């Protein structure tokens, strides 16, 4: 810290700092990272991420006879039923709305039905003519057999000539399709989380703008993101990459590229939150629990 303070400019009252030597910080961070890596390799070579950062497992108990009741004291009975009705189910409603025509597409499902699935908002050519216009701006395969590179792709498309349709997709399956709009049109995308009525919580509404022609993915954080799930996503991305390199294009769907990448980014973000929650909990000698 003394070396950083000696080269930095500290504002009046110690309220700000500028001209921080970032290269020095990077160097020290890399030295610490390498030292930690060496220590783990020498002393805990078989340790998993949960072994290092900490984790919790559900303890399995085996019974010869299934207990007739749970080990909890019943305080009150709200209602008796054979199956939960909708008022006791947490749901997510998705809506894409056009600002000019107010045309909408809607989709609703329960959170358990959507958990860990890829929820996408994408756009497809509205007609064959629109698809042909898009295709006409794409580069043709070089005569010498070389591959098309990103630099060969167009920087822009004549959006005023192309109509596209919004689609809501779940794991690559189209569940709702809207009316045609001009590419580049700004539309409203809203998500409403509905909670069981007995909880008494108001619905959560999240509103965003989407641009016709782009692709968006929603990642739900329904609990702890496991290392197994991240490993599965990584393996899936590697398989897609291998298929592309081997030109097995019939084995690759557009959703496998953009959808999986965006969904994996979302999962990695929530996994990092879990990790930092765990680190903070351990440092304060408490347990971090989502409510």
Buried (B, 14 or more C-beta within 10 A) or exposed (E): EEEBEEEEEEEEEEEEEEEBEEEEEEEEEEEEEEEEEEEEEEEEEEEEEEEEBEBEEEEEEEEEEEEEEEEEEEEEEEEEEEEEEEEBBEBBBBBBBBEEEEBBBBBBBBBEEBEBBBBBBBBBBBEEEBBEBBEEEEEEEEEEEEEEEEEEEEEEBEBEEBBBBBBBBBBBEEBBEBEBBBBBBEBBBBBBBBBBEEEEEEEEEEEEEBBBBEBBBBBBBBEBBBEEBBEBBEEBBEBBEEBBEEEEEEEBEEBBBBBBEBBBEBBBEBBEBBBEBBEEBEEEEEEBEEE
